[in-house]
Amino acid sequence: MAENNGIATLCNAAPDTGIEVFDNIRKDAARAVAGIEFPSVRHEDWRFTNLAPVEKAGYKLPAANGGLTGKGFDDRLIKGLGAPALVFVNGVFAPALSSPRETETAAVLPLSEAAKKHGGEVARRLGSLSDCKTEFFTALNTALFEDGAFVLIPEGKTEKEPVYIVHISSAGDAPSVTAARNLIVAGDGARAAVVEHYISADDGNCLSNNLSEVFIGEGGDVEHYRLEFENTGGVHVSTLNMTQERDSNARSHSVLSGGRIVRNNIHPVLAGRGCDSIINGLFMPDGNRHMDNFMKVEHAAPHCGSRQIYNGVLNEKGRGVFHGRIVVHEGAVKTDAKQTNRNLLLSDAARIDTKPQLEIYNDDVKCTHGATIGQMDEDSVFYLRSRGIPEKEARSVILRGFTGESISLMRSEPVRDFVEKESERWFNRALENG
């Protein structure tokens, strides 16, 4: 398909970065974008999400920094994580706001700098987990990205404090599209946590299209956070592609609380024997907002375990989607996989579409999946009120209990505190007329 609302032309107009490994894959991706049909409800993987407003928006490339000075964002950052190691504005590195480092336990650098200092690693890894031939937004990101975060944890090393990365989007006066690329590599036996925090500088229509590739070596342990708190007028598409080697552990946490249309793609591949993976998420659409979670967990090796836990709280005309798929390949015997999606609707107009799936190509496995949809239990509300708790507080207690399952799985205390406080703000808005 040669027309994607001018996006193909936009890709071709993007200037070269001057970094050979970047420009080579960007040119290939720009050609691919023109040939991929724009996602629509006709496509099975997008059947619950109407992207017609995105296709018609007429996006442009933004100014590099959107006129930002970096002031006024401190109160929106996560307390207790320290200053962000890397900050990007519209996908461009902001050195004045960042504290990159290269120590014995970690290299935390803008990807553009890592392409020079760790060229072999970047050239070997970048794009190797991502499909630019059939995935439109993956190809779009690859065609447009100029920079992003590079995190390298050497073999056997532990980075004790979470690596904090902040992405700020700014649409300015016209609809714009930004792209950031993140590359995270943990060597054999390496341990780290990486926090990706997405916020907006204004209320404009910005298509924030981001992609992260995570490599976990044998016996490694990586905890990855994606915290999406952009403005309610923009569109956010994020993709996490992750591969795990033998006896490694991975935890993925996604919290979606912003954006007009949000698409959250998670694709871990358990490629080595004895891997364990937790895919955890919390999404909270209200107003007319739409949040789509698309999971594909691939078990490609024997004796691996995975857990998907995704909880949604929906209010007003908010709409949510959970499309979860577990694929157990031939030979992946003794797989233990569980998928759970729980949804709480706070209004009659809220809507959730949930589609848990299992694709199993051998017999010696233990796999389960399930989804629940319900409203707040009025008996529980009555019980709390009978103990002298005001109705609004009683409903908040129930909401805390519902979201607490996802939040409790987050090992970083500062992140847990941040998500709890932001959830409380959401509860207060939802219940203010209750």
Buried (B, 14 or more C-beta within 10 A) or exposed (E): EEEBBBBBEBBEEBEEBEBEBBBEBBBBBBBBBBBBEBBEEEEEBBBBBBBEEBBEBEBBBBBBBBEBEBEEBEEBBBEBBEEBBBBBBBBBBBEEBBEBEBEEBBBBBBBBBBBEEBEEBBBEBBBEBBBBEEBBBBBBBBBBBBBBBBBBBBEBBEBEBBBBBBBBBBBBEEBBBBBBBBBBBBBBBBBBBBBBBBBBBBEBBBBBBBBBBBBBBBBBBBBBBBBBBBBBBBBBBBBBBBBBBBBBBBBBBBBBBBBBBBBBBBBBBBBBBBBBBBBBBBBBBBEEBBBBBBBBBBBBBBBBBBBBBBBBBBBBBBBBBBBBBBBBBEEBBBBBBBBBBBBBBBBEEBBBBBBBEBEBEBEEBEBEBEBEBEEBEEEBBEEBBEEEBEEBEBBBBBBBEBBBBBBEBBEBEBBBBBBBEBBBEBBEBBBEEE
